[in-house]
Amino acid sequence: MYKIKSTEQMKEIMGTYFRSLESGSRKVAWCTSVGPAELLRAFGFEVYFPENHGALLGTTRTAMDYIPEAVKCGYSGHVCSYTTADIGAFLKNETPLQKHYGLKGVPAPDILAYNTNQCREVEDWFTFYADYFNCPIVGVQPPRHLDEVSQDEVDLVVEQFKKMIPVCEKVSGQKFDIDRFRETVRLSKEATLLWQQVLRTASAANPPLSFFDGTIHMGPIVVLRGTQVARDYYAALLKELEENVRNGLGVLPEVRTRIFWDGMPIWGRLRMLSDLFAENHAAVVASTYCSSWIFDQFDEHDPWDSTARAYTEIFINRSEKAKMRMLADWFREYHIDGIVYHDSKTCFNNSNAKFGMPQRLQALTGVPALVIEGDLCDMRFFSDGQSITKIETFLEQLEASKIYN
């Protein structure tokens, strides 16, 4: 059975990261997953990511134990299930971090920092904790749904980033150091470019990495951006995957169809879906989700403009026209035969099948599309039977089309 050997190293890295949050050696900043981690690390904060915790609640299939707790407090069961699962778990003082890493609980924040480039819900989510812990909260609210990101938009985001500095100085007890900020941006840039190369290995005829593998190996690029640890890990992972490509080793013995996954993972069904595609000789080789942590605009020589532009240009923050251009480019790069859109019921912002995009993009590229309904954590919105039938039928149609063409 094909295995990625670096997985063990990644598990050790993630364990060390989580345990460091409880060491008490540094103050803790909570940050959204595509938020200003580089700036926070420049002040010496340990950085914790509640969205990563939400994904952990999904993968451990414990989210459904906690979502009702948040609903009792007035949170709708139709808003982000990361938010409701995370808040519910906090209210019950339970977390998978206790079982898996020996933590007492999630680390208490000294400051919270968000970026609404992915959704406005993160501000409401973080405000709950700012009120509970009575600690400062800072945020960035970039323009959204842009065809192109102009210098005006970049300047606006830079101004918002800089307004965070006095609050971070007060909480951390450290003066802002532009050279330290440049260094974290440099390390983030090197790690993110290596992550991009890791993902691109899946363009090989026999891909050494699937979307499902990517959701696991993306851990360090999410929680350890701006560190040497993340940079070194992706250098090692890339070396292994490139060697596998040279040796003809890949995720499947035979690849009949190549699939693109759009939208959030269905965390509670990753294994089932991975096995389902594999059994049907389909390699899910690329995704919008894993590509969300490619910030190729980072430049330590221009840290303010480059980080503002990178965090504003991400896929989820763009217009449907811009998204279609990006998807069409990915289809060509990864030789895509079909795309599966995950219409996530509590993640409206990361669901791209609501306004006719699948039909328009198919007319533009000729790549057939399938839409499945589900959710990132709330499994009440996902039907195993219906989804399996839809996916198997779609893959059969793709194979038949390739044979007869």
C-alpha positions as CSV (number, residue, x, y, z in Angstrom):
1,M,0.0,0.0,0.0
2,Y,1.3,3.5,-1.0
3,K,2.2,5.6,2.0
4,I,3.8,9.0,2.4
5,K,6.6,8.5,4.9
6,S,6.7,12.2,5.9
7,T,3.4,11.7,7.6
8,E,5.1,10.6,10.8
9,Q,7.3,13.7,10.9
10,M,4.2,15.8,10.3
11,K,2.4,14.2,13.3
12,E,5.4,14.9,15.5
13,I,5.5,18.5,14.3
14,M,1.8,19.1,15.0
15,G,2.1,17.4,18.5
16,T,5.0,19.7,19.4
17,Y,3.1,22.7,18.2
18,F,0.0,22.0,20.2
19,R,2.0,21.2,23.4
20,S,3.9,24.5,23.0
21,L,0.6,26.4,23.3
22,E,0.3,25.2,26.9
23,S,3.9,25.8,28.0
24,G,3.2,29.3,29.2
25,S,6.5,30.5,27.8
26,R,4.9,33.0,25.5
27,K,1.7,34.9,25.2
28,V,-1.0,33.5,23.0
29,A,-2.7,35.1,20.0
30,W,-5.7,33.5,18.4
31,C,-5.7,34.0,14.6
32,T,-8.0,33.1,11.7
33,S,-6.6,30.5,9.3
34,V,-5.8,33.0,6.6
35,G,-5.2,35.8,9.0
36,P,-2.1,37.9,9.9
37,A,0.0,35.2,11.5
38,E,3.3,36.7,10.3
39,L,2.6,40.0,12.1
40,L,1.6,38.2,15.3
41,R,4.7,36.0,15.2
42,A,6.8,39.1,14.7
43,F,5.7,40.1,18.3
44,G,6.7,36.7,19.7
45,F,3.2,35.3,20.2
46,E,2.4,31.6,20.1
47,V,-0.4,31.5,17.5
48,Y,-3.5,29.3,17.9
49,F,-6.0,28.8,15.1
50,P,-9.6,28.0,16.1
51,E,-10.5,26.9,12.6
52,N,-7.9,24.2,12.8
53,H,-9.6,23.1,16.0
54,G,-13.0,23.1,14.1
55,A,-11.5,20.8,11.5
56,L,-10.2,18.5,14.3
57,L,-13.7,18.4,15.8
58,G,-14.9,17.3,12.3
59,T,-12.3,14.7,11.7
60,T,-12.8,13.1,15.2
61,R,-16.6,13.1,14.5
62,T,-17.2,14.9,17.8
63,A,-18.7,18.1,16.3
64,M,-22.2,16.8,16.6
65,D,-21.7,16.5,20.4
66,Y,-21.1,20.2,20.6
67,I,-23.1,22.1,18.0
68,P,-26.3,21.8,20.1
69,E,-24.5,23.6,23.0
70,A,-23.9,26.6,20.8
71,V,-27.4,26.5,19.4
72,K,-28.7,26.8,23.0
73,C,-26.9,30.1,23.3
74,G,-28.6,31.5,20.2
75,Y,-26.3,30.5,17.4
76,S,-28.1,29.3,14.4
77,G,-27.6,25.7,13.3
78,H,-27.1,27.0,9.8
79,V,-24.1,29.2,10.5
80,C,-20.5,27.9,10.1
81,S,-20.3,24.6,11.9
82,Y,-16.7,25.3,12.7
83,T,-18.0,28.2,14.8
84,T,-20.9,26.3,16.5
85,A,-18.8,23.1,17.1
86,D,-15.9,25.1,18.5
87,I,-18.0,27.3,20.8
88,G,-20.0,24.3,21.9
89,A,-16.9,22.3,22.8
90,F,-15.6,25.3,24.7
91,L,-18.8,25.6,26.7
92,K,-18.5,21.9,27.6
93,N,-14.8,22.3,28.4
94,E,-14.0,19.4,26.1
95,T,-11.6,19.2,23.1
96,P,-9.8,16.4,21.2
97,L,-6.6,18.2,22.2
98,Q,-7.0,16.6,25.6
99,K,-7.0,13.1,24.3
100,H,-4.5,13.4,21.5
101,Y,-2.0,15.8,22.9
102,G,-2.5,15.8,26.7
103,L,-3.6,19.4,26.9
104,K,-5.9,20.7,29.7
105,G,-8.0,22.5,27.1
106,V,-7.7,25.1,24.4
107,P,-5.1,27.8,25.3
108,A,-6.6,31.1,26.7
109,P,-6.0,34.0,24.4
110,D,-4.1,37.2,25.3
111,I,-5.3,38.8,22.0
112,L,-7.5,37.7,19.1
113,A,-6.9,38.7,15.5
114,Y,-9.1,38.0,12.5
115,N,-9.3,38.6,8.8
116,T,-12.7,38.6,7.1
117,N,-11.1,37.7,3.7
118,Q,-12.8,34.3,4.0
119,C,-16.1,35.2,5.7
120,R,-17.6,37.7,8.1
121,E,-18.5,34.9,10.5
122,V,-15.0,34.8,11.9
123,E,-15.4,38.3,13.4
124,D,-18.6,37.1,15.3
125,W,-16.9,33.9,16.3
126,F,-13.8,35.7,17.7
127,T,-15.9,38.3,19.4
128,F,-17.6,35.6,21.5
129,Y,-14.1,34.7,22.9
130,A,-13.0,38.4,23.3
131,D,-16.1,39.0,25.4
132,Y,-15.6,35.8,27.4
133,F,-11.9,36.4,28.1
134,N,-12.2,40.2,28.3
135,C,-9.1,40.5,26.0
136,P,-8.4,42.7,23.0
137,I,-9.6,41.9,19.5
138,V,-8.2,43.3,16.3
139,G,-9.2,42.6,12.8
140,V,-8.8,43.2,9.1
141,Q,-11.8,43.6,6.8
142,P,-10.5,43.7,3.1
143,P,-12.8,44.4,0.2
144,R,-14.4,41.3,-1.1
145,H,-15.6,39.7,-4.4
146,L,-13.0,41.5,-6.5
147,D,-12.3,40.8,-10.2
148,E,-8.8,42.3,-9.7
149,V,-7.1,43.6,-6.6
150,S,-5.9,47.2,-7.2
151,Q,-3.4,49.2,-5.2
152,D,-6.2,51.1,-3.6
153,E,-7.5,47.9,-2.0
154,V,-4.0,46.9,-1.0
155,D,-3.4,50.3,0.6
156,L,-6.6,50.0,2.6
157,V,-5.6,46.6,4.0
158,V,-2.1,47.8,4.8
159,E,-3.6,50.6,6.9
160,Q,-5.8,48.1,8.8
161,F,-2.7,45.9,9.4
162,K,-0.8,48.8,10.8
163,K,-3.6,49.7,13.2
164,M,-3.0,46.4,14.9
165,I,0.5,47.4,15.9
166,P,-0.2,49.5,19.0
167,V,-2.5,46.8,20.4
168,C,0.0,44.0,19.8
169,E,2.8,46.1,21.3
170,K,0.7,46.7,24.5
171,V,-0.3,43.0,24.9
172,S,3.1,41.5,24.0
173,G,5.2,44.0,25.8
174,Q,7.5,44.3,22.7
175,K,8.0,47.1,20.3
176,F,7.3,46.4,16.6
177,D,10.5,45.3,14.8
178,I,10.3,45.6,11.0
179,D,13.2,43.2,10.6
180,R,11.5,40.5,12.6
181,F,8.4,41.0,10.5
182,R,10.5,40.7,7.4
183,E,11.9,37.5,8.7
184,T,8.5,35.9,9.4
185,V,7.3,37.0,5.9
186,R,10.4,35.4,4.3
187,L,9.9,32.1,6.2
188,S,6.2,32.1,5.2
189,K,7.1,32.8,1.6
190,E,9.5,30.0,1.4
191,A,7.1,27.5,3.1
192,T,4.2,28.5,1.0
193,L,6.1,28.2,-2.3
194,L,7.3,24.8,-1.2
195,W,3.7,23.9,-0.4
196,Q,2.7,25.0,-3.8
197,Q,5.4,22.7,-5.3
198,V,4.1,19.9,-3.1
199,L,0.6,20.3,-4.5
200,R,1.9,20.5,-8.1
201,T,3.5,17.1,-7.8
202,A,-0.1,15.8,-8.3
203,S,0.0,17.0,-11.9
204,A,2.1,13.9,-12.6
205,A,0.5,11.0,-14.6
206,N,0.6,8.9,-11.4
207,P,0.0,11.5,-8.7
208,P,1.9,11.0,-5.4
209,L,-0.5,13.1,-3.4
210,S,-4.3,13.3,-3.4
211,F,-6.6,16.0,-2.1
212,F,-7.3,13.8,0.9
213,D,-3.6,13.6,1.7
214,G,-3.3,17.3,1.2
215,T,-5.9,18.1,3.9
216,I,-3.7,16.3,6.4
217,H,-0.3,17.6,5.2
218,M,-1.5,21.2,5.1
219,G,-1.4,21.3,8.9
220,P,2.0,23.0,9.2
221,I,1.3,25.6,6.5
222,V,-1.8,26.6,8.5
223,V,-0.6,26.7,12.0
224,L,3.2,27.2,11.6
225,R,3.5,29.8,8.8
226,G,6.4,32.1,9.5
227,T,8.5,29.4,11.2
228,Q,11.6,27.5,10.1
229,V,9.8,24.3,11.1
230,A,7.2,24.7,8.4
231,R,9.7,25.6,5.8
232,D,11.9,22.6,6.6
233,Y,8.9,20.2,6.7
234,Y,7.7,21.1,3.2
235,A,11.3,20.9,1.8
236,A,11.4,17.3,3.1
237,L,7.9,16.4,1.9
238,L,8.6,17.8,-1.6
239,K,11.8,15.8,-1.8
240,E,10.0,12.6,-1.0
241,L,7.1,13.2,-3.4
242,E,9.4,14.2,-6.3
243,E,11.3,11.0,-5.7
244,N,8.1,9.0,-5.8
245,V,7.2,10.7,-9.2
246,R,10.6,9.7,-10.6
247,N,10.0,6.1,-9.4
248,G,6.4,6.0,-10.8
249,L,4.9,5.6,-7.3
250,G,1.5,7.2,-6.7
251,V,-1.7,7.1,-4.8
252,L,-3.4,4.6,-7.2
253,P,-2.1,1.6,-9.2
254,E,-4.2,2.8,-12.1
255,V,-5.7,6.3,-12.7
256,R,-8.6,6.4,-15.0
257,T,-10.0,9.8,-14.2
258,R,-8.6,12.9,-12.6
259,I,-10.9,14.9,-10.3
260,F,-10.8,18.5,-8.9
261,W,-12.5,19.1,-5.5
262,D,-14.1,22.5,-5.0
263,G,-15.0,23.8,-1.5
264,M,-14.5,22.5,2.0
265,P,-13.6,19.0,3.0
266,I,-16.3,16.9,4.5
267,W,-14.2,16.2,7.5
268,G,-16.3,13.5,9.0
269,R,-16.2,11.5,5.8
270,L,-12.7,12.0,4.5
271,R,-11.7,8.3,4.8
272,M,-15.0,7.1,3.2
273,L,-14.7,9.5,0.3
274,S,-11.0,8.8,-0.2
275,D,-11.7,5.0,-0.4
276,L,-14.7,5.6,-2.7
277,F,-12.7,7.6,-5.3
278,A,-9.8,5.1,-5.1
279,E,-12.1,2.1,-5.6
280,N,-13.4,3.8,-8.8
281,H,-9.8,4.4,-10.0
282,A,-10.3,8.2,-9.7
283,A,-7.5,10.4,-8.3
284,V,-8.7,13.7,-6.7
285,V,-5.6,15.6,-7.7
286,A,-6.3,19.2,-6.8
287,S,-8.6,21.5,-4.9
288,T,-9.5,25.1,-4.1
289,Y,-9.2,24.3,-0.4
290,C,-5.6,23.1,-0.2
291,S,-4.5,25.9,-2.6
292,S,-5.9,28.5,-0.1
293,W,-2.5,28.6,1.7
294,I,-0.4,29.5,-1.4
295,F,0.7,33.1,-0.9
296,D,3.1,33.6,-3.7
297,Q,2.9,37.4,-3.4
298,F,4.8,37.4,-0.1
299,D,8.0,39.5,-0.3
300,E,10.1,40.2,2.7
301,H,11.5,43.3,0.9
302,D,8.0,44.8,0.8
303,P,6.3,43.1,3.7
304,W,3.3,45.4,4.1
305,D,2.1,45.6,0.5
306,S,2.9,41.9,-0.2
307,T,1.1,40.5,2.8
308,A,-1.9,42.7,2.2
309,R,-2.1,41.7,-1.4
310,A,-1.6,38.0,-0.7
311,Y,-4.3,37.9,1.9
312,T,-6.7,39.8,-0.3
313,E,-6.1,37.9,-3.6
314,I,-7.0,34.5,-2.2
315,F,-9.6,32.5,-4.1
316,I,-12.4,32.7,-1.6
317,N,-12.2,36.5,-1.5
318,R,-12.6,36.9,-5.3
319,S,-15.5,37.5,-7.7
320,E,-17.0,34.5,-9.6
321,K,-15.3,35.8,-12.8
322,A,-11.9,35.7,-11.1
323,K,-12.7,32.3,-9.6
324,M,-13.6,30.9,-13.0
325,R,-10.3,32.1,-14.4
326,M,-8.4,30.4,-11.6
327,L,-10.3,27.2,-11.9
328,A,-9.8,27.0,-15.7
329,D,-6.0,27.4,-15.1
330,W,-6.0,24.6,-12.5
331,F,-8.0,22.4,-14.9
332,R,-5.2,22.7,-17.5
333,E,-2.4,22.4,-15.0
334,Y,-3.7,19.2,-13.4
335,H,-5.3,17.7,-16.6
336,I,-8.7,17.5,-14.9
337,D,-11.5,15.3,-16.3
338,G,-14.2,16.3,-13.9
339,I,-14.9,18.6,-11.0
340,V,-16.9,17.9,-7.8
341,Y,-18.4,20.9,-6.1
342,H,-19.1,20.5,-2.4
343,D,-22.1,22.7,-1.6
344,S,-21.5,23.1,2.1
345,K,-24.7,24.0,4.0
346,T,-23.1,26.0,6.8
347,C,-20.2,27.5,4.7
348,F,-21.9,29.7,2.2
349,N,-18.7,31.6,1.4
350,N,-16.8,28.5,0.3
351,S,-19.6,27.0,-1.8
352,N,-19.4,27.9,-5.4
353,A,-22.3,26.0,-6.8
354,K,-25.1,28.4,-5.9
355,F,-25.2,30.9,-8.7
356,G,-24.7,28.8,-11.9
357,M,-20.9,28.6,-11.9
358,P,-20.8,24.9,-12.6
359,Q,-22.8,25.3,-15.8
360,R,-20.8,28.4,-16.9
361,L,-17.5,26.8,-16.2
362,Q,-18.4,23.6,-18.0
363,A,-19.5,25.6,-21.0
364,L,-16.1,27.5,-20.9
365,T,-13.8,24.5,-20.3
366,G,-15.7,21.4,-21.3
367,V,-15.0,19.9,-17.9
368,P,-18.1,18.1,-16.5
369,A,-19.4,18.9,-13.0
370,L,-21.1,17.2,-10.1
371,V,-22.6,19.0,-7.1
372,I,-22.9,17.1,-3.8
373,E,-24.6,18.5,-0.7
374,G,-22.9,18.2,2.7
375,D,-21.1,20.2,5.3
376,L,-17.6,20.6,6.9
377,C,-18.7,19.4,10.4
378,D,-22.4,19.0,10.6
379,M,-23.1,15.5,9.2
380,R,-26.9,16.0,9.4
381,F,-26.5,17.7,6.0
382,F,-24.7,14.8,4.4
383,S,-26.2,11.6,3.0
384,D,-23.8,8.7,2.6
385,G,-26.1,6.7,0.3
386,Q,-27.1,9.6,-2.0
387,S,-23.6,10.9,-2.3
388,I,-22.0,7.5,-3.0
389,T,-24.6,6.9,-5.8
390,K,-24.0,10.4,-7.3
391,I,-20.2,10.1,-7.2
392,E,-20.1,6.6,-8.6
393,T,-22.5,7.5,-11.5
394,F,-20.5,10.6,-12.3
395,L,-17.2,8.7,-12.4
396,E,-18.8,6.0,-14.6
397,Q,-20.0,8.7,-17.0
398,L,-16.5,10.3,-17.1
399,E,-14.9,7.0,-17.9
400,A,-17.4,6.2,-20.6
401,S,-17.0,9.6,-22.2
402,K,-13.2,9.1,-22.3
403,I,-13.6,5.7,-23.9
404,Y,-16.0,6.8,-26.6
405,N,-14.1,10.0,-27.4
